Amino acid sequence: MPDEKKKKPKKAKKPNFKEDLLRVQAEFENYRKRVDRDREEYQARAAETVLQKLFPIIDTLSLAFTHNTEDNDFSQGVHLVQEQLLTLLKEHNIEQIKTDIPFDPQLHEAIQTVDTEPKNTIIQTFQLGFQRHNTILRPARVSVGGK
């Protein structure tokens, strides 16, 4: 049995519990951060969905305000409610799309073209548009000058 003498028993690899523990801790920390980030994103999207349901209400208030030419307590109250709703949207990072800038097809939807100069100028806003973090939730519907 000369072969048995030549074979040396293999040394058992020492388990490195410290490295394993550090690896597991790092994996858990990454998991926790990912779950927190996903939860925040889900909550933001849920709030965004609810807040988008306010857009038609704001439109109705705008319409009521534009058709009422009298400056009385009622029209001031309608305007105040509209401003409160816009403030609520702003608190949730939903911004009104500006219409005092040149027409931008990424932000605005042209529903009418008027023969005026200068071209690509927004003449009238028919419906407010909204965006959140550069994501268009609803484009502003406008009348554009120039043909």
C-alpha positions as CSV (number, residue, x, y, z in Angstrom):
1,M,0.0,0.0,0.0
2,P,2.5,2.5,-1.1
3,D,-0.2,4.6,-2.7
4,E,-1.8,5.3,0.7
5,K,1.4,6.9,2.0
6,K,1.7,9.3,-1.0
7,K,-1.8,10.6,-0.6
8,K,-1.9,13.4,1.9
9,P,-5.2,14.2,3.4
10,K,-6.5,17.5,2.0
11,K,-6.7,20.3,4.4
12,A,-10.2,21.4,5.1
13,K,-10.8,25.0,4.0
14,K,-11.4,27.1,7.0
15,P,-14.8,28.7,6.8
16,N,-14.4,32.5,6.8
17,F,-17.4,33.5,8.8
18,K,-16.5,37.1,9.0
19,E,-16.4,37.6,5.2
20,D,-19.6,35.7,4.8
21,L,-21.3,37.8,7.4
22,L,-20.0,41.1,5.8
23,R,-21.3,39.9,2.4
24,V,-24.7,39.0,3.7
25,Q,-24.9,42.3,5.5
26,A,-24.1,44.2,2.3
27,E,-26.6,42.2,0.4
28,F,-29.3,42.9,3.0
29,E,-28.5,46.7,3.0
30,N,-28.8,46.8,-0.8
31,Y,-32.1,44.9,-0.6
32,R,-33.4,47.4,2.0
33,K,-32.4,50.4,-0.1
34,R,-34.0,48.9,-3.2
35,V,-37.3,48.2,-1.3
36,D,-37.3,51.7,0.2
37,R,-36.7,53.2,-3.3
38,D,-39.5,51.1,-4.8
39,R,-41.9,52.0,-2.1
40,E,-41.3,55.7,-2.5
41,E,-41.7,55.4,-6.3
42,Y,-45.0,53.5,-5.8
43,Q,-46.3,56.1,-3.4
44,A,-45.4,58.9,-5.7
45,R,-47.1,57.2,-8.7
46,A,-50.2,56.5,-6.6
47,A,-50.4,60.2,-5.5
48,E,-49.8,61.3,-9.1
49,T,-52.8,59.2,-10.2
50,V,-55.1,60.7,-7.7
51,L,-53.8,64.2,-8.3
52,Q,-54.4,63.8,-12.1
53,K,-58.1,63.4,-11.3
54,L,-58.0,67.0,-10.2
55,F,-57.2,68.2,-13.7
56,P,-60.8,68.3,-14.9
57,I,-61.9,70.1,-11.8
58,I,-59.3,72.8,-12.4
59,D,-60.5,73.0,-16.0
60,T,-64.1,73.5,-14.9
61,L,-63.0,76.2,-12.5
62,S,-61.0,77.9,-15.3
63,L,-64.0,77.8,-17.6
64,A,-66.3,79.2,-14.9
65,F,-63.8,82.0,-14.2
66,T,-63.4,83.0,-17.8
67,H,-67.2,83.0,-18.5
68,N,-67.9,85.1,-15.4
69,T,-66.8,88.7,-16.4
70,E,-68.1,90.2,-13.2
71,D,-65.6,90.9,-10.4
72,N,-67.6,89.8,-7.4
73,D,-67.2,87.6,-4.4
74,F,-68.3,84.5,-6.3
75,S,-65.7,84.8,-9.0
76,Q,-63.0,85.6,-6.4
77,G,-64.0,82.5,-4.5
78,V,-63.8,80.4,-7.7
79,H,-60.4,81.8,-8.4
80,L,-59.2,81.1,-4.9
81,V,-60.3,77.5,-5.0
82,Q,-58.5,77.1,-8.4
83,E,-55.3,78.6,-6.9
84,Q,-55.5,76.2,-3.9
85,L,-55.8,73.2,-6.2
86,L,-52.8,74.4,-8.2
87,T,-50.8,74.9,-5.0
88,L,-51.7,71.4,-3.9
89,L,-50.4,70.0,-7.2
90,K,-47.2,72.1,-6.9
91,E,-46.6,70.6,-3.4
92,H,-46.5,67.2,-5.1
93,N,-44.1,68.4,-7.7
94,I,-46.7,68.7,-10.4
95,E,-46.0,71.9,-12.3
96,Q,-48.2,73.8,-14.7
97,I,-46.8,73.9,-18.2
98,K,-45.9,77.4,-19.2
99,T,-47.8,78.9,-22.1
100,D,-46.0,82.3,-22.2
101,I,-43.2,80.7,-24.2
102,P,-42.9,79.8,-27.9
103,F,-44.9,76.8,-29.0
104,D,-43.1,73.5,-28.2
105,P,-44.7,70.3,-29.5
106,Q,-43.1,68.4,-26.6
107,L,-45.1,70.5,-24.1
108,H,-48.1,71.9,-26.1
109,E,-50.8,70.5,-28.2
110,A,-51.9,72.8,-31.0
111,I,-55.6,72.5,-31.5
112,Q,-56.0,75.6,-33.6
113,T,-53.7,77.7,-35.9
114,V,-54.3,81.4,-36.3
115,D,-52.8,83.4,-39.2
116,T,-50.7,85.9,-37.2
117,E,-47.1,86.9,-36.8
118,P,-44.7,85.9,-35.3
119,K,-45.0,82.2,-36.0
120,N,-45.0,79.6,-33.2
121,T,-46.4,82.1,-30.7
122,I,-49.1,80.8,-28.3
123,I,-52.1,83.0,-28.8
124,Q,-54.6,81.4,-26.4
125,T,-54.6,78.6,-23.9
126,F,-57.7,76.4,-24.0
127,Q,-56.6,73.8,-21.4
128,L,-53.8,73.9,-18.9
129,G,-51.0,71.3,-19.2
130,F,-49.1,69.7,-16.3
131,Q,-45.8,67.9,-15.9
132,R,-43.9,66.2,-13.1
133,H,-40.1,66.0,-13.1
134,N,-40.0,66.7,-16.9
135,T,-42.6,64.0,-17.6
136,I,-45.7,65.3,-19.4
137,L,-48.8,64.3,-17.6
138,R,-51.0,66.3,-19.9
139,P,-49.9,68.7,-22.7
140,A,-51.3,72.3,-22.7
141,R,-53.9,72.7,-25.4
142,V,-53.2,75.9,-27.2
143,S,-53.9,78.1,-30.2
144,V,-50.7,78.9,-32.2
145,G,-50.0,81.8,-34.4
146,G,-48.6,81.4,-37.9
147,K,-49.4,79.1,-40.8
